[in-house]
């Protein structure tokens, strides 16, 4: 199970890291990808490749598009490996290589995960070796050591050592790492303590980790607590999330989840809608709206929101996709 937790963690992070992680020496392509104009970016890359057949950043951007647009992780990792071959000194190439390997490993089952974990660790370590300011790589490496078993190279003592060493350079970033450690130790009080200490960082890289990756951790923890019927602690996290991240949909989504548990469906719907008003691509809110309307017996609205969820979810093998499809089938009978 730890392998699965580790790989799921990497996959979620990979989908959340923003454009700040991309190569910046092709600003025209960079902008198109940022704006999700993938066909235009692909055409531009193809045109440039005719003239620059061995430019590492073109292969990198090609891999990013395979990842983000098509969820074609095999082609994406091939592109990242080509980028690394052409320029083995770029830290972010290794970072994206590691995250994409996590996607591929999940498809291969437990044996694929065992075989790939070492490669993921090696790429993250290389990313840090090349750029000791690549905080995303530190963040993911700490998570790796916290959840991967020893046979795959995981070592919780290494994770704590990294966080302790980081205190010498940036106490705020170190607190982010400690929060990751305590979360995976299921030490909720310590997790909340360090979460409370964290101040919003100013540099773009740390902002990305703090806002997107850390929010993803909160999302994961809220799901876990609710699965254990620990509504009290889930409520603490939701309240803190809304306070620290008022422009994130996750807090409102979490509060909606809690209200559903209390059978306060109308209030829950209002919070899911609030989450969508903050981020209209927040797919989990559409899924929960569909489920909640189904609980209320409003079939048409349930089908509408579940269908919208399916259009947003790129991972067609996800359990929620199968559940949404089953619910729609039932609702249409």
C-alpha positions, 0 to 999 in steps of 0.5 A: 500500500505504501507504494501506491500511496507514494505513486498517487502522491507523485501523480497528484503533484505532477498535475498541480505544478504550474508553469514555473517549472517549465523551461523558460528559454522558449517564451512563445511556446511557454505562453501557449502551454500556460494558456492551454493552447496545446495544438498551437504549441504543438505546431510551433514545436514541430516547426522549430524541430525541423530547424533545431532537431536536437534542442533539449527544451523542444523535447521537454515542451513536447513531453509536457504537452503529452503529459498535460493534454493527452495523459500519454505518459509513456511518450512524455517520459521518452521526451523527458529522457531525450531532453536529459540526454541532450542537456543533463544539467537541467534540474527540472528535466529530472523533476518532471521525469520523476513525476511522470515515472510515477504515472507509468508505474501505477499502470504496471501494478505493484511490480511496476511500482517496485521497479520504478521507485528507485528510478524516481528517487534517483531523478529527484536526487539528481534534480537537487544535485543540479539545483539546490534551490529546486524546492519542489524536488526536495518536497517530493523527495521528503514525501518519497522517503516518508511513504516508500518502504526501505526496499524501494529506498525510502528512509524516514530518518533521511526525510527528517534529516533533510527537513532539519538541514533545511532549517539552516537555510529557510525556516519557512520552507523547512516548516512545509517539509515538517508538515509533510513528515508529520502528515505521513506519520499521521501525527495530526496535532504536529501537522496542524502545528507546523501548518499553522507556522507556515507563512505564505512564501514570496518567491514563485517556486515556493508559492507553487509548492505551498499553494498547489502541492500543499493544498493537494496534501490538505485535500488528501488528508481531508479525504483520509479523515472523512474516510475514517469518520473523523469529522472533528479533525477534518473540520479543523483542517477545513477551517484552517484551509479556508483561513489560509487559502481563501482563494482555493476551492479545497476548503469549501469543497471540504466543508461541503463534504462534511455537510453531506455527512451531516445530511445538510445537502442544501448547505453542502451544495452551496459550498460545492458551488462556492468551490466552483466559483473559485475554480471552475475546473475543480472537478471534485466539486462537480462530482460531489454536486452530482452525488449530492443532487442524487441524494436529494433525488434531483436526477437531471441535476445529478446527471448534469454535474456528473457528466461535467465531471467526466469531461474534466477528468483526464484519468479515465481509469480513476475510481471516481470516473467508474462511479460517476458512469455507474451513477449516470446509468442508474439515474437515466433508468 
